[in-house]
Amino acid sequence: MDQKKHWQSFGELNQSEAYNKDVKDEFKEELPFVAEEGSSFLEAKAPRRDFLKYLGFSTAAAAVAASCEIPVKKAIPFANKPEDVVPGISKYYATTYVQDGDTVSVLAKVRDGRPIKIEGNDLSPLTKGGTSARVQASVLDLYDTARLRFPTIDGSEATFEAIDKAVAAAISGPVVILTSTITSPTTKEAINQLIAKFPGSRHVTYDAVSYTGLLLANEATYGKKAIPSYHFENAKTIVSLGADFLGTWLTPIEFAKQYATGKKLDEKNPEMSKHIHFESVASLTGSNADEKYLHRPSETAAVVLALYHAVNGQEISGIADARLKSGIEKTAKTLLASKGAALVVSGSNDVNVQILVNAINEAVGAGGKTIDWSATVNYRQGIDADFAKLVEDLNAGSVNTLLIHGANPVYTWFDADKVKAGLKKVKTTVSFSSKLDETAELCKFVIPDHHYLESWGDAEPKAGYFSFQQPTIYPLFKTRQWQDSLLKWSGSSSDYLASLKSYWAAKVGGETGWDKALQDGVINPSSVAGLTGASFNSSSVAGAVTALGSAKKGGKIELVLYEKIGIGAGQGASNPWLQELPDPVTRATWDNYVIVSPALARTLLDIDLNNNGQADSYEVNPPKKVVKVTVNGKSLELPALIIPGTQPDTIAIAIGYGRSEKLGKAVVGTGKNAFPFASISGSSVNFTQADVTIVSTGDTYPVALTQTHSRYDTKQGVRTEVMKELTLAEYKKEPTGIRDDREKELKPWGGLEKFEGQGTIYPVYDRPGIKWGMSVDLNTCTGCGACVVACNAENNVSVVGKPEVLRGHEMHWLRIDRYFSGDMDNPNVVFQPMMCQHCDNAPCENVCPVAATNHSSEGLNQMTYNRCIGTRYCANNCPYKVRRFNWADYSGADSFPDNQKGIVNDVVLDMNDDLTRMVLNPDVTVRSRGVIEKCSFCVQRLQESKLKAKRDSRPMVDSDIKVACQQACPTNAINFGNANDKNSSITQTRKENPNRQFYVLEQLHVLPNVTYMAKVRNLEEEKA
Amino acid sequence: MHLKYESQLREPLVSGNKTYHQVTEDIIRPIEAKPSRLWYIGFYIAVALLCFGIYSIYRDVTYGIGQWNLNKTIGWGWDITNFVWWVGIGHAGTLISAILLLFRQGWRTGVNRAAEAMTIFAVMCAGQFPIWHMGRVWMAFFVLPYPNTRGPLWVNFNSPLLWDVFAISTYFTVSLLFWYSGLLPDLATVRDRAFTKLRKRLYGIASFGWSGSTKHWQRHESLSLVLAGLSTPLVLSVHTIVSFDFATSVVPGWHTTIFPPYFVAGAIFSGFAMVQTLMVIIRKVFEMEDYITMGHIEAMNKVIVLTGSIVGIAYLTELFMGWYSQNKYEGYTFWYSRAYLFSPYGWSYWGMMACNVLSPQIFWFRKMRRNLFVTFFMSIIVNIGMWFERFVIIVTSLYRDYLPSSWSVYYSPSIWEIGFYAGTFGLFFTCFFLFAKYFPVIAVAEIKYVLKTSGESFKDNMGHIEAENLETFVHEQSHAH
C-alpha cells in the first residue's frame, strides 16, 4: 500500500509559512510578563486573566507578611541522636529534694532532656513515695527566671577563675561557714576540709525556724543533741501541743504517712488512733484532730505543765478555762490508757516545754514504741544561740570571712538590722545562693549554686538512711555546686563529684554499688533494728517545772507566727505554684494576713459571722479590713481574716512573706515580713508574742481567697449530700448509717440499687471494658495540698496571679474544699478534694452546643479544647463547679503574641517566658484563651499505661496507672483504677467500704465516678 | 365580609377629620423633610454608644472574656441577662402584628410598624450577646450544622444553646420578612411621591415594583396571613426555647418547669413596655397623636397589667415551690439568695418585684392607663424590672449553687460589660433613628384600611346617619365605596 498522505488544509498541503507558525504556536502561550520590550505589564499577553490571580496572591502575601508577626520558634534537631534519649519517652532519675534541712527522696521525670515533674521515690522507707506541695513545686524553681545566671563580684559578672582567685586572696585566717541544716555527709566533709585548711574556722548551722528547744531538751534529758524518729503509726493516742506535724513540723510527709495508717478505717473492725490537739491558731494538723482544745500562746507552759502533772496523777492547777482543764484531764487519761502506744509532740521552741514533753513521753511509755532513739533524724540541727553569737561576733568585727549557703538571716533573723550591720563589718562575704536573696544582696561574692536537679550529692535524712542526688539536666546557667568552691578553696585536688564518688564507692562496693545507689536513689539499712528508747535523765525536769510555773501571763491579745505549707519560712515565696496554692485552712493565696478568731472579729472588726448579713458581706467582698499589729514598737498593717478554730485572744501571722523583689515576679506585692515580730528568749527564738496591740485602721485590702463560704449547713437544710462526717461512736453504733441515709434520699427513685435506671427517663446502657473510677478517703486526706501542685505540674495548669484569683479566675483542676461544722469557736474541720467527677450522666455534656465535651467509652468526661467555643454553659451546669475557663491568655498559647501585657499579672507573663515554659508537660495540651478546661483523670497517663500493657501483650493492671494527685498524696487517700476490673484496688476499696462510701450530690443523678469515704472522727460522743 | 361599621362605643382608631391623602401626608412627610435637630442629637448619641459598644467587644475579643467580671462560679452575667432582655423586648412586635392580626384587633394598625421594627432591632441586639460572649468567637460557626471537613463532628442537638441558634435565627428571619412585606405598599407610596431621582430609584428598588394592582393587594393580604400564621407559634416558641437554656439545666433556680409560660409572659410584658416607650416618643416627635391615640396607649397598658400579673403569679409560684418541694438547694436559692432582702443580691429580687409586680397594678385605674406621663414612666420601670428579672434568674441562681465551697464573690460588671450593653442600645437606636427617618413609622396602607370604619370623622358621620335615618344607614353600610 502506498503511503497516501491526507491534508487538512491548503496551508498544510503547501506548507505555508503562516501554517507552520500556527502549528508551532498551537499550545504555546507567551509568559504574561514577557511582553515586547519596553511595553508595560498590562500590555503583556495575558494580563487580564492573570491580573486577578496576581492581585489575590499579592494581597494575601502582603496581608500574611504584614499582619501576622510569626514568633520565631527555635527547635534544633539533634545532629547525632543521643543513644539514651528517645523523643517522647520519659526517663526517671532518682534524686533527692534538698531544701535547707528538708530531704525527700524523689524521682525526676525527664522528657527530652528537661525535668518536668517530681515524683516520690517508692524505695525510700521514710516517705514511701509521698511528696509535699513544696517538693512538687520544686521543679519550677529550676526554670525560675530570677535565678542568678553567673557569679558576681560586687554585683558585676565575673568568671569562676577570677572569683576563685579573688576569694583565695581575700581569705585570711579563720572562716565562718554559715549554712542551714546540712544532711549531706560529703558536704559536711567538704566543710571540714575547709575548716582544716583555715584553722580556727567554724561552721554555724542556722535554721530560720529552728528546733532549738527540742534539740536542747533532748540533750538535757537524753544526753543527745538530736531529734529521734517519731512513729505516729504505732500510736493509738497522739497528742500534739501545737506541733503542725502534718503541715510544717519537721518532716510532714513521713508523719502524714504514719498518721494515715492510724486513721485508715477498717469497716469490719472500726478502730482508729485518737489525735488530741492543743493549739492557739487553727493549723492543718489541728484541723485534722479528733479533739481540739484552744489555749493562749502564753498558756503553753501551763498546759504542758498541767498535762505533766495529770499524767503523773497530780492535781492540775493554773488552768482557768474549764473546757481546757477537763480536756487536759481527759487527755492524760487517754494517754495513760494507751501506755506504750502513745505519743506527745510539741511545736514549742522552749527548752523547758520540750523537757516536760519528754517527761510526759517517758511517763506514757513512748520511748522504744512511738519514739525511736536508735535512728535519729537530721532534718534540723541549728541552735539559735549559735547564730545569735555569730551575730554578736559579726558586729564585734571578729569575723573576717563569711561563707553563706542556704541561710538567709538578713530576711529570717528577727533583728535583721543587726545582721546587716554585722555583715558590713565582714571583709569577705561569699554567698552561694542561687538567687539574689536578701543576704546575697549584701555579699561581695555571689557564686550561685546549682538547683538540686542539676546537682550531685547525697543526704542522710535519718541515721543510716541515705539518699542520693544526680543531675537530671546540664546546668542551665553559669553556676557551680558550692561544695566545689569549698573543695577548691581548701586546696583539694578533686572536685566534689570525684570526692562524692570515692566516698561512696568505698562504702557501697565500688562502681557497681555506686551505680546501683544512684539508680535507686537511696541506700537503706540492711536490717531495721527494733525501736529503742533512750535512758531518761530527769534531773532537768524539776527546773523546767519551776521555770514553766513562773511563766509570764499574756496580755490582752497574743500573737503567733506560723509557717504556711507552701511558703515555709519564705523558701516557697518566689514559686508561683506555691503562692497560688491556697492555704489549706484559710484558703487564701498570694498574701499573708492576720488570722483572727470569730470572737475577736466581733469586737475588733465589727463583723459577726453569726449575723447573716455581716457574714455575707464579709464573704462576698474580697477587700478585708486592715488591722495594725504592734509588737515592741514594730508594727505591720495587714488584712484580717476570720478563721474559726482560733483562740479568741490570739492572732496569727504567717512568716515567709514580704521578700525582696529580686527573687522574682511572684514575690512582688505579696504580703509583709513578720519575722521582726519574733524574739529570742534564752537560747531559742520564740515565734510567739504574749502582748501585742491590734487596732483596726479603717482601710481595706483585697485578699485572694479561693473559697469564701465554709459551712455546708444553711437555714434551708444541711447539705449532707455534699459532705458526710460522723463520729466513731456513731459509726460503731450504726455502721450502715450513711448507707441508710443515701437509701432514704434515693427512695423516690427506687433506692440505691435501682437509682441509676429509675432516676431517669432515658435508657441505661452497659459500660463494658474499662471504666475509670476514683475513690477519696476523707479520713486519711489531711488537706496538705501536695496533689494540687502535682496536678498543676502534670497538667500544665496555668498560674493566674493574685488579681485574677481575686476575681475567681483561678485555674486549679483539683482543689481541696474545706468545711467547718459545729461550734464556730472551735469547729470541726473537714477537707474534701474536689475534681471533675467524670459523671456518667454528665450535665456539662448535653448542654454544649458543639459537643466539645463528651463521654469516652472508658467513662471519662473528656474535653476537646480545639472544639470548644467557650459558651461556659458547661461550667454553669456543673454542680461541682470544677470547670475552669481561660478568661485571658494565661498560657501564652494565643495566636496574638504579647497581647496580654497589662491584662494579666507579671507573674503570668513570667510563667510564659521561654525558660519557664520548659517545665511544661509535652503530653498535655496548653490551653488557649477562651476554652474551658478541667481534670482529665490524667488521660495522658491512662493512655500511656494502656499502650504499655498493649505493647507487653498483657491486660492492664493497677500498678501501671497512677494519676498525678494519687501519686503525690503522702497518705494514699486517693485511689484510682479500672472500676470494671474485679481485682483492681479501686474495686476492692469500694467493696471494702460499702458503709462509708458516698457520691457527692448523688441525688442529682449525674452518676459521678468519684466516690468519697465519709470522715469519721474518733470521738466517744455521738455528735461531732 | 368586612364590617363597615364599628360600634360607637368603640373609640376611634384615627382621630381628626382625615382623608386618605391626609393620612399619606401626615405619615410620609417626615421622610421627605430634613431631619430635625433633635433627630441629629439623638442619632449621634446612638452612634457614639454604638462605637463604645464596638470598642468593648474589641477588647473582649482581643484580650479575652476576662475583660468581664464573670468568674468560675458565675459563667454568665450581664451578657446573657442582656440577651434574654433584648429577646424579650423583641416579642411585642410579632405579637402585635401576628397574633393581633389573627384576632382582628384593629388597633394594632397604629403601632405595628414601629413595633415590628423594634422587634427586629431588638433581636439584632440580642443576637450580639450569645455571639460575643463566646470565648472563641472566631469559631462561632461551629454551631451551624452543615456538612463540613472537620471530620464527623456535628453539632449537639441536645443542647438548648443550639436550639437557641435555630429559634432566634428563625424568629429573626420570619419577623424581618413580615415587617418588610408589610412595608412594600408604603415604600411604593414613598417612591411615587419621590422628588429626586435617587430617591425614586432607591425606593423603587426597595418596593419591589409594587404597583398597587388588585392582584398585588390580594397576594399581599394572603402573604400577610401566611406569615402571621407562621409567626404566631414563633412568638411562643422563641422565649420558650430561651427559657430552656435555664430550665433544662441542673442549677437550682433554673431547673424549673414553670419557665416557658413564665418567660413568654415576661417577654410580652417587657416588649409592650418597650413599645410604649417608643410610641410615646414617636407620637410626640412626629406629631402622630392622631394615629397613635390614647386608645392605643390604653390597650397596651392593659396588656402590661395582664402580663405583669402573670409574671407576678409565676414569681409567687416559684417561691411556693421552693418551700413546698422541701428541696434545700432550691429553698436556699429562692428563699435566701433571692427573697431574703439582706442577702447579697436580695435587692435585685425586690427591685424586680417592685418594678414588675407591684407598680404595674396602677394600671387597674383607667385614669392612669390614659396618662401619658405615667405610661412613659411605667414603661421604663417595667423594662428595668424585666432586666432585673433576668439578672435575678441568672446571677442569683449561679452565685450560690450546690457546693458551698464554690460560692462566688460579689459580681458586678466591668466597664466593658456595661459598654457592651450600652453598645446594643447604640445599635438599637441607630437602627431605629434610621428607620424613623427613611421608613414610614406607621403603616399607611393599614391605617387607610381602618380609616373609613374607625376614623373619628367617619364614625361621627355614620353615627349621625344612624341617628337620623335607619334606611340611609343600611344603604351606607352595604354600599361599596
Interface residues (C-beta under 8 A of the other chain):
Chain A: N612 G613 D616 S617 E619 V620 N621 P622 L705 Q707 T708 H709 S710 R711 Y712 T714 K715 Q716 G717 V718 R719 V722 E804 L806 R807 G808 H809 E810 R815 D817 R818 Y819 Q832 M834 P843 N846 V847 C848 P849 V850 A851 R867 C868 I869 G870 T871 R872 Y873 A875 N876 N877 P879 Y880 K881 R883 R884 F885 N886 W887 A888 D889 F896 N899 Q900 I903 V904 S928 R929 G930 V931 I932 V1000 L1001 L1004 V1006
Chain B: T62 Y63 G64 I65 G66 Q67 N69 L70 N71 K72 T73 I74 G75 W76 P130 H133 M134 G135 R136 V137 M139 A140 F142 V143 L153 W154 V155 N156 N158 S159 P160 L161 L162 V165 D245 T248 S249 V250 V251 K328 Y329 G331 Y332 W335 Y336 Y340 F342 S343 P344 L398 R400 D401 Y402 L403 P404 S405 S406 W407 S408 V409 Y410
